[in-house]
Amino acid sequence: MVRILIVEDELIISQDMCNMLSNMGYHVIGDAMDYDEAVDLLNKETPDLILLDVNLNGRRDGIDLAIEINNTYKVPFIFTTSYSDAKTLERAKKTNPVNYLVKPFKSEQLFTAIEMALHKLANTSATVSTPQQEDTLLIKDAIFIKDKFKYSKIVIADILWIKSEGNYLEVHTVNRDEVIRASMNNFIERLDHKDFFRTHKSYIVNLNYVTHFETSNVTIIDTKIPISKTYIDGLVRRLNII
């Protein structure tokens, strides 16, 4: 689930946004009314996306906060504002928001802004999506899986193992299982994560969850995953077996 922080100094607007996001299936981790409150929340928890009002009350406004977010927290943000004049837009663009939403807006417009922001993040990241992988976005330390018209989040560290089935991958995690449209080879290249190891042409495992190892299989918690001869030596080296 995509985790969102709201920074908005109008209480009614903030509550409306929270209700819209919850109804759309996003998780609101908190709402802040000014610069200092937002920084306090960011020091406690890192969201996947921030909805940031440009015109916050106080000495420092939303653009000042955007600069601090870029410098310290590296979290993408969407500007929300009642002002769409050229001067405000020009000042806001210098902070590189992933989208810009003019108030008042409807839930459909908010949803579109968030989904377009996720696409933009995927397209501008070092990892480039291929046509075969249109249903997944790999951003930071999470995979966002497309489900109809929205994305759900899987934390990479929660993945136990991945199994290839034709043009699809079964992603088994600590909390749930998902099926995504992607090839194993391309997905491994995009994943590029030190904790994962290929044990078989059809399997990738998270080494952090290995509980037992034999010459023909490796156990991930209580599930046995096959090992082919091609990968045994490499796995032994990765596991530091004495």
C-alpha positions in Angstrom: 0.0 0.0 0.0 1.3 3.4 -1.0 2.0 5.5 2.2 1.3 9.2 1.9 1.9 12.3 4.1 -0.4 15.3 3.8 1.0 18.8 4.5 -1.9 21.2 4.5 -2.7 24.2 6.8 -6.5 24.1 6.2 -8.0 21.5 8.5 -11.1 20.9 6.5 -9.2 20.4 3.2 -6.7 18.1 5.0 -9.6 16.0 6.4 -11.2 15.8 2.9 -7.9 14.7 1.4 -7.4 12.1 4.1 -10.9 10.7 3.4 -10.3 10.7 -0.4 -7.0 8.9 0.0 -8.4 6.3 2.4 -11.3 5.6 0.1 -8.9 5.1 -2.8 -6.9 2.5 -0.9 -3.9 4.7 0.0 -2.5 4.8 3.6 -2.2 8.2 5.2 0.7 8.1 7.7 -0.1 11.6 9.1 -1.1 15.2 8.4 1.0 18.3 9.2 -0.2 21.9 9.2 3.2 23.7 8.9 6.9 23.3 8.1 8.0 22.3 11.6 5.2 19.7 12.1 6.0 18.1 8.8 9.7 17.8 9.6 8.8 16.2 12.9 6.7 13.6 11.1 9.3 13.0 8.5 11.9 12.4 11.2 9.7 9.6 12.6 8.5 7.9 9.5 9.3 8.1 5.7 6.3 8.1 3.4 6.4 7.0 -0.3 4.8 10.3 -1.4 4.0 13.7 0.1 1.0 15.9 -0.8 2.4 19.4 -0.1 0.5 22.7 0.1 2.6 25.5 -1.4 1.1 28.3 0.8 1.6 27.1 4.4 1.1 29.4 7.3 4.3 30.5 9.2 7.7 31.9 8.4 8.5 29.0 6.0 6.1 27.9 3.2 5.7 24.7 1.3 8.4 25.6 -1.2 10.9 26.0 1.7 9.7 22.6 3.0 10.2 21.1 -0.5 13.8 22.3 -0.5 14.4 20.6 2.9 12.7 17.4 1.6 15.0 17.3 -1.4 18.1 18.0 0.7 17.4 15.7 3.7 14.6 13.2 3.1 14.7 12.5 -0.7 10.9 11.8 -0.8 8.9 12.7 -3.9 6.1 15.2 -3.5 3.1 16.6 -5.3 2.4 20.3 -4.8 -1.2 21.3 -4.0 -2.2 24.9 -4.1 -5.0 27.4 -4.7 -2.6 29.6 -6.7 -1.6 28.8 -10.2 0.0 32.1 -11.3 3.2 32.0 -13.3 5.4 33.3 -10.5 4.3 30.6 -8.1 4.7 27.9 -10.7 8.2 29.1 -11.6 9.3 29.1 -8.0 7.7 25.7 -7.4 9.2 24.1 -10.5 12.8 24.7 -9.3 12.1 22.1 -6.5 11.2 19.4 -9.0 7.8 18.2 -7.8 6.6 15.0 -9.4 3.2 16.7 -10.1 1.2 19.9 -9.4 -2.5 19.9 -8.4 -4.6 23.0 -8.3 -7.3 23.3 -5.5 -10.1 22.7 -5.3 -9.9 19.2 -6.9 -12.0 16.1 -7.0 -11.0 12.6 -5.8 -10.6 11.6 -9.5 -8.1 14.4 -10.1 -6.2 13.5 -6.9 -6.0 9.9 -7.9 -4.8 10.7 -11.4 -2.1 13.0 -10.0 -0.8 10.3 -7.7 -0.8 7.6 -10.3 0.9 9.9 -12.8 3.5 10.8 -10.2 4.3 7.1 -9.7 4.8 6.6 -13.5 7.0 9.7 -13.6 9.2 8.3 -10.8 9.5 5.0 -12.5 10.4 6.6 -15.9 13.0 9.0 -14.4 14.7 6.4 -12.1 17.9 4.6 -13.0 15.9 1.5 -13.6 13.9 1.8 -16.8 10.7 -0.2 -17.3 10.3 -2.3 -20.4 7.1 -3.0 -22.3 7.0 -6.5 -20.8 7.0 -4.9 -17.3 4.3 -2.3 -17.5 2.5 -3.8 -14.5 5.3 -3.1 -12.1 7.3 -0.1 -10.9 10.5 -0.4 -9.0 11.1 2.7 -6.9 13.6 3.0 -4.0 13.2 0.0 -1.8 9.8 -1.1 -2.9 7.9 -2.6 -5.9 4.6 -1.1 -6.9 2.3 -3.6 -8.5 -0.5 -2.4 -10.8 -3.9 -3.7 -9.8 -6.5 -2.4 -12.3 -6.1 1.4 -12.1 -3.9 1.7 -9.0 -0.7 0.5 -7.5 -0.1 -1.6 -4.4 3.3 -1.6 -2.6 5.6 -4.5 -1.7 8.6 -3.8 0.4 11.6 -5.5 -1.2 12.9 -6.6 2.1 9.7 -8.5 2.7 10.0 -10.7 -0.3 10.8 -14.4 0.6 11.2 -15.9 -2.9 10.2 -15.4 -6.5 9.1 -18.1 -8.9 8.9 -17.8 -12.7 5.9 -19.1 -14.5 6.1 -18.3 -18.2 5.7 -14.6 -18.7 4.7 -14.1 -15.1 6.4 -14.1 -11.7 4.9 -15.4 -8.4 6.2 -13.0 -5.7 5.9 -14.6 -2.2 6.3 -12.2 0.7 6.0 -12.2 4.4 2.5 -11.0 4.3 1.0 -12.0 1.0 1.6 -13.4 -2.5 1.3 -11.5 -5.8 1.6 -12.4 -9.5 3.2 -9.8 -11.8 3.8 -9.8 -15.5 7.6 -9.8 -16.1 10.4 -12.1 -17.2 12.9 -13.4 -14.6 16.0 -12.1 -16.3 14.8 -8.6 -16.7 13.4 -8.5 -13.2 16.7 -9.6 -11.7 18.5 -6.8 -13.6 16.0 -4.3 -12.3 16.0 -5.6 -8.8 19.7 -5.4 -8.4 19.6 -6.1 -4.6 22.4 -7.8 -2.7 20.1 -9.9 -0.6 18.7 -11.9 -3.5 20.2 -14.9 -5.2 19.1 -17.1 -8.1 19.1 -20.7 -7.1 17.4 -22.1 -10.3 16.3 -20.8 -13.7 12.8 -20.4 -12.2 13.6 -19.2 -8.6 15.2 -16.3 -6.8 15.4 -16.3 -3.0 16.0 -13.7 -0.3 19.1 -14.9 1.6 18.0 -13.2 4.8 15.2 -15.8 5.2 17.3 -19.0 4.5 16.9 -21.4 7.4 18.4 -24.6 5.9 20.6 -25.6 3.0 21.2 -28.9 1.2 22.8 -29.7 -2.1 19.4 -30.0 -3.8 17.4 -27.3 -2.1 17.4 -24.3 0.2 14.7 -23.8 2.8 13.1 -20.3 3.1 11.5 -20.4 6.5 9.6 -23.6 6.0 9.4 -23.9 2.1 12.0 -25.8 0.1 13.3 -24.1 -3.0 15.3 -26.1 -5.6 18.9 -25.4 -6.3 20.4 -26.3 -9.7 24.1 -27.4 -10.0 24.8 -24.2 -11.9 24.2 -22.1 -8.8 25.4 -24.2 -5.9 29.0 -22.9 -5.7 27.8 -19.3 -5.9 25.3 -19.9 -3.1 27.9 -21.5 -0.9 30.1 -18.4 -1.2 27.2 -16.1 -0.5 26.2 -18.0 2.6 29.8 -18.1 3.9 29.5 -21.8 4.7 32.5 -23.1 6.6 
